[in-house]
Amino acid sequence: MSSLPPKSVTNRLKALVHIAKADLGLSDEAYRTILASLTRKESTAGMGLSELNAVLNSFRAKGWMPKVKRSKLSRQIENSREQKKIWKLWYLLRDAGACDGTRKGLNAWLKKQTGVESIDWIVTYEAARPAIEGLKAWCKRVGAEVYE
């Protein structure tokens, strides 16, 4: 049995080294000098896990930080004003027992009522208005009090 890390791990680390090189704006000459000083190799091709980590730690010491992908949660938190209004009305309906209050349920209602596939696509007041007015009317029918 081999104690080497999976190839996908080393490939990911190699990709991070190249991303860091670009983010730091290093020339090929400066990049290869750094690699050689840390690992005695001028390329990531023959590097092992510890060598790649040493290079990444050196780049971090120079101020490089990997960019973090936005998660679904962060996308939900950063809603526009119009999306927040829609969510507020949707939760009023949930509290009144008129809907399930889920994102999936809201997206299904939006598609049926407005033709918009997802709340993520509603970013302007003009796009949100039919949904907001529809939800307000639904709130009125079920007796959920809407505060402006």
C-alpha positions in Angstrom: 0.0 0.0 0.0 1.2 3.5 -0.8 1.2 6.2 1.8 1.1 8.9 -0.9 -1.8 11.4 -0.9 -4.4 11.0 -3.6 -3.5 12.6 -6.9 -6.5 14.9 -6.6 -5.1 16.4 -3.4 -1.7 17.3 -4.9 -3.4 18.5 -8.1 -5.6 20.9 -6.0 -2.6 22.2 -4.1 -0.7 22.7 -7.4 -3.7 24.7 -8.7 -3.7 26.8 -5.5 0.0 27.5 -6.0 -0.6 28.8 -9.5 -3.6 30.8 -8.4 -1.5 32.4 -5.7 1.2 33.2 -8.2 -1.3 35.0 -10.4 -2.9 36.8 -7.4 0.4 38.0 -6.1 1.5 39.1 -9.6 4.7 37.2 -9.6 6.8 37.0 -12.7 7.9 33.5 -13.9 11.4 34.3 -12.8 10.4 35.4 -9.3 8.0 32.5 -9.0 10.7 29.9 -9.9 13.2 31.6 -7.6 10.8 31.2 -4.7 10.1 27.6 -5.6 13.8 26.8 -5.8 14.6 28.5 -2.5 11.9 26.5 -0.7 12.0 23.1 -2.4 15.1 23.1 -4.7 12.7 22.5 -7.6 11.7 25.1 -10.2 8.3 23.6 -11.0 5.4 22.1 -9.0 5.5 19.0 -11.3 7.7 16.9 -9.0 6.6 18.3 -5.7 5.1 16.3 -2.9 2.5 17.3 -0.4 4.9 18.9 2.2 6.7 20.9 -0.5 3.4 22.2 -1.9 2.3 23.2 1.5 5.6 25.0 2.2 5.1 27.0 -1.0 1.5 27.9 -0.1 2.6 28.9 3.4 5.2 31.1 2.0 2.6 32.8 -0.3 0.3 33.2 2.7 3.2 34.9 4.6 3.4 37.3 1.6 -0.2 38.3 2.2 -2.0 35.9 -0.2 -5.3 34.4 0.9 -7.4 32.0 -1.1 -10.7 33.3 -2.2 -13.7 31.6 -0.7 -16.6 30.6 -2.8 -20.0 32.0 -1.8 -22.2 29.4 -0.3 -25.9 29.0 -0.8 -26.4 30.4 2.7 -24.5 33.6 1.9 -26.5 34.0 -1.3 -29.7 33.7 0.8 -28.5 36.2 3.4 -27.5 38.9 0.8 -31.1 39.4 -0.5 -32.1 42.6 -2.2 -34.7 44.9 -0.6 -37.4 43.4 -2.9 -36.4 39.9 -2.1 -36.5 40.7 1.7 -40.1 42.0 1.2 -41.1 38.9 -0.6 -39.6 36.7 2.1 -41.4 38.8 4.8 -44.7 38.2 3.1 -44.0 34.5 2.5 -43.2 34.1 6.3 -46.4 35.9 7.2 -48.3 33.4 5.1 -46.3 30.5 6.7 -47.2 31.8 10.2 -50.9 32.0 9.1 -50.7 28.4 8.0 -51.3 29.2 4.3 -48.0 27.9 3.0 -45.0 25.8 4.0 -42.6 28.7 4.2 -39.8 26.9 2.3 -37.6 28.3 -0.5 -38.8 25.5 -2.7 -42.4 26.4 -2.1 -41.8 30.1 -2.7 -40.0 29.4 -6.0 -42.9 27.1 -7.1 -45.4 29.8 -6.3 -43.3 32.5 -8.1 -43.1 30.3 -11.2 -46.8 29.6 -11.2 -47.9 33.2 -10.5 -45.3 35.3 -12.2 -43.3 33.0 -14.5 -40.1 33.7 -12.6 -38.1 30.5 -11.9 -36.5 31.6 -8.7 -36.5 34.4 -6.2 -32.8 34.9 -7.0 -33.9 36.3 -10.4 -35.9 39.1 -8.8 -33.6 42.0 -8.2 -35.6 45.1 -9.3 -38.8 46.5 -8.0 -40.4 46.1 -11.4 -39.7 42.4 -11.4 -40.8 42.1 -7.7 -44.0 44.1 -7.9 -46.3 41.3 -9.3 -45.0 38.9 -6.6 -45.3 41.4 -3.8 -48.9 42.4 -4.8 -49.9 38.7 -5.2 -48.5 37.8 -1.8 -50.2 40.9 -0.2 -53.6 39.8 -1.7 -53.0 36.2 -0.4 -52.2 37.6 3.0 -55.4 39.6 3.0 -57.5 36.5 2.0 -56.1 34.4 4.9 -56.3 37.3 7.4 -52.5 37.8 7.8 -51.9 41.4 8.7 -49.4 43.1 6.4 -47.3 46.0 7.8 -45.8 48.3 5.3 
